[in-house]
């Protein structure tokens, strides 16, 4: 598998400037540019001529500057000296372009983009189904998302929920759909259509938050598959009682790998190989097909069968029940990884 080059990390910080202050700075900038043009025109007023006759007054200067900055002018007041014409050509014209860009940029930032984002969000929400929701995009959430994409899951099928804008920006760069919000709240999970989702991955970083997210999701979506990461062993039972289908303890798993490495490096390497899409083999779970019914687990042609899940029971490959696959069985098997 070809590994894409890693981009160098960059520091980012969300803007803390309120909207009214952002608009205020833009207005001040426009006024400063117009003030510059008014000042120079007033100092060089002898270079202007009014078609109606008479001296150029301050009112004429204000009128001429505003018309020149916002349009191409009406021709009633015109520059007649070379110096005045050069100033209008190389200073006033760029100011006109810059002011127009500020106006359009402000309209896009505060009106067009927000309207577009809201409309696009509604379209996405209407079409979300059989997606994977990742609640929490810390280290574990990011690795889980990258692994899903590496295993062939389309990035747009992954919906990331997090409170931090920086984390969501990183998830969005992977191609995921993102939503900034608190996943412990009903409204947030309803916004990502949790009832229509295929799986929820809870990687909140805190056990109490993870359990609350699990409890909220199970209340809203009784049939969804929920995988929750729990760091304290004492909280694993609570997570299951809250509705987690699978509870993963990364600390315990790391301990198992470390203990296995004491007996040799190959066991740990193989376990890591099974867990990663970049490995030579993968551990997958699937429902059996019709032609496999009645056959032993060892007869699988797609991979090496190691376990049967039947009516909530786990059946090992060495047990007598593994000699005959039944309708509705799910199997866990080791298969060769598909390399790009």
RAPE-V862571 format. One record per pair of residues at least 4 apart in sequence whose ideal C-beta (glycine too) atoms are under 8 Angstrom apart, sorted by sequence separation. I is the first residue (numbers start at 1). J is the second residue. If there is no record, write none. Layout:
I&J  I&J
//
This chain:
17&21  18&22  19&23  20&24  21&25  22&26  23&27  24&28  25&29  26&30  27&31  28&32  29&33  30&34  31&35  32&36  33&37  34&38  35&39  36&40  37&41  38&42  39&43  40&44  41&45  44&48  50&54  56&60  57&61  58&62  59&63  60&64  61&65  62&66  63&67  64&68  65&69  66&70  67&71  68&72  73&77  80&84  81&85  82&86  83&87  84&88  85&89  86&90  87&91  88&92  89&93  90&94  91&95  92&96  93&97  94&98  95&99  96&100  97&101  98&102  99&103  100&104  101&105  102&106  103&107  104&108  105&109  106&110  107&111  108&112  109&113  110&114  111&115  112&116  113&117  114&118  115&119  116&120  117&121  118&122  119&123  120&124  121&125  122&126  123&127  124&128  136&140  137&141  138&142  139&143  140&144  141&145  142&146  143&147  144&148  145&149  146&150  147&151  149&153  153&157  154&158  164&168  165&169  166&170  167&171  168&172  169&173  170&174  172&176  181&185  184&188  185&189  186&190  187&191  188&192  190&194  193&197  205&209  206&210  207&211  208&212  209&213  210&214  211&215  212&216  213&217  214&218  215&219  216&220  217&221  218&222  231&235  232&236  234&238  235&239  236&240  237&241  238&242  240&244  249&253  250&254  251&255  252&256  253&257  254&258  255&259  256&260  257&261  258&262  260&264  261&265  263&267  265&269  266&270  267&271  268&272  269&273  270&274  271&275  272&276  275&279  288&292  295&299  300&304  309&313  315&319  318&322  325&329  17&22  56&61  68&73  73&78  79&84  80&85  87&92  88&93  107&112  108&113  136&141  137&142  148&153  149&154  153&158  162&167  171&176  183&188  189&194  190&195  192&197  204&209  205&210  230&235  239&244  248&253  274&279  277&282  288&293  300&305  309&314  310&315  317&322  50&56  67&73  79&85  135&141  149&155  162&168  172&178  181&187  182&188  183&189  194&200  204&210  218&224  230&236  261&267  273&279  308&314  309&315  315&321  316&322  325&331  15&22  41&48  49&56  67&74  134&141  160&167  171&178  181&188  203&210  217&224  240&247  260&267  261&268  272&279  273&280  274&281  292&299  298&305  307&314  308&315  315&322  48&56  79&87  137&145  160&168  202&210  218&226  239&247  260&268  273&281  274&282  275&283  292&300  297&305  307&315  64&73  79&88  149&158  162&171  179&188  204&213  217&226  230&239  274&283  307&316  46&56  50&60  134&144  148&158  168&178  181&191  258&268  306&316  307&317  45&56  134&145  160&171  168&179  202&213  228&239  236&247  257&268  260&271  297&308  306&317  310&321  48&60  168&180  179&191  202&214  214&226  305&317  48&61  64&77  145&158  158&171  179&192  236&249  308&321  63&77  200&214  214&228  228&242  257&271  308&322  145&160  165&180  202&217  213&228  257&272  42&58  45&61  48&64  132&148  158&174  160&176  162&178  164&180  228&244  233&249  310&326  60&77  159&176  160&177  161&178  163&180  200&217  211&228  226&243  227&244  230&247  305&322  308&325  311&328  158&176  159&177  160&178  161&179  162&180  163&181  210&228  226&244  227&245  228&246  229&247  230&248  231&249  310&328  42&61  141&160  155&174  156&175  158&177  159&178  160&179  161&180  163&182  183&202  210&229  211&230  226&245  227&246  228&247  229&248  230&249  231&250  233&252  284&303  298&317  310&329  41&61  68&88  155&175  156&176  159&179  161&181  210&230  225&245  226&246  227&247  228&248  229&249  231&251  297&317  309&329  310&330  56&77  132&153  141&162  155&176  156&177  162&183  183&204  200&221  225&246  227&248  229&250  308&329  309&330  161&183  308&330  309&331  38&61  41&64  69&92  137&160  194&217  207&230  308&331  309&332  38&62  41&65  51&75  52&76  68&92  134&158  197&221  200&224  202&226  207&231  211&235  218&242  219&243  285&309  298&322  307&331  308&332  51&76  132&157  134&159  136&161  137&162  142&167  149&174  184&209  195&220  199&224  200&225  202&227  204&229  207&232  214&239  218&243  297&322  307&332  50&76  51&77  69&95  70&96  131&157  132&158  133&159  134&160  135&161  136&162  141&167  145&171  149&175  194&220  195&221  198&224  199&225  200&226  201&227  202&228  203&229  217&243  296&322  297&323  305&331  306&332  38&65  50&77  51&78  65&92  69&96  130&157  131&158  132&159  133&160  134&161  135&162  137&164  161&188  189&216  194&221  197&224  198&225  199&226  200&227  202&229  211&238  215&242  296&323  305&332  306&333  37&65  49&77  68&96  131&159  133&161  142&170  146&174  161&189  184&212  189&217  199&227  207&235  211&239  214&242  215&243  296&324  297&325  305&333  306&334  48&77  49&78  70&99  138&167  142&171  145&174  184&213  195&224  210&239  214&243  295&324  296&325  304&333  48&78  49&79  69&99  137&167  183&213  186&216  190&220  194&224  212&242  214&244  294&324  295&325  303&333  304&334  34&65  37&68  48&79  49&80  128&159  137&168  145&176  161&192  185&216  189&220  207&238  211&242  294&325  300&331  302&333  303&334  304&335  34&66  37&69  47&79  48&80  184&216  189&221  207&239  293&325  303&335  47&80  137&170  159&192  183&216  186&219  292&325  293&326  300&333  302&335  303&336  47&81  137&171  186&220  293&327  297&331  34&69  46&81  33&69  47&83  48&84  44&81  47&84  134&171  288&325  47&85  159&197  44&83  288&327  44&84  287&328  288&329  134&176  202&244  287&329  288&330  41&84  44&87  287&330  288&331  286&330  287&331  285&330  286&331  41&87  131&177  285&331  40&87  136&183  285&332  286&333  135&183  284&332  128&177  283&332  284&333  283&333  40&91  283&334  284&335  282&334  124&177  281&334  282&335  37&91  281&335  282&336  36&91  37&92  281&336  282&337  133&189  280&336  281&337  144&201  280&337  37&95  279&337  36&95  133&192  144&203  278&337  141&201  274&334  277&337  34&95  131&192  133&194  33&95  131&193  141&203  140&203  128&192  129&193  133&197  33&98  34&99  128&193  131&196  132&197  135&200  138&203  140&205  33&99  125&191  130&196  131&197  132&198  133&199  135&201  136&202  137&203  125&192  129&196  130&197  131&198  132&199  133&200  134&201  135&202  136&203  138&205  125&193  128&196  130&198  132&200  133&201  135&203  136&204  30&99  128&197  132&201  134&203  135&204  136&205  30&102  29&102  136&209  136&210  26&102  136&213  135&213  26&105  26&106  135&217  23&106  22&109  23&110  140&229  19&110  140&250  151&277  150&277  150&278  147&276  147&277  151&282  1&150  14&165  14&166  13&166  12&166  12&169  152&338  3&278  1&277  1&278  1&337  1&339  2&340  1&340
//
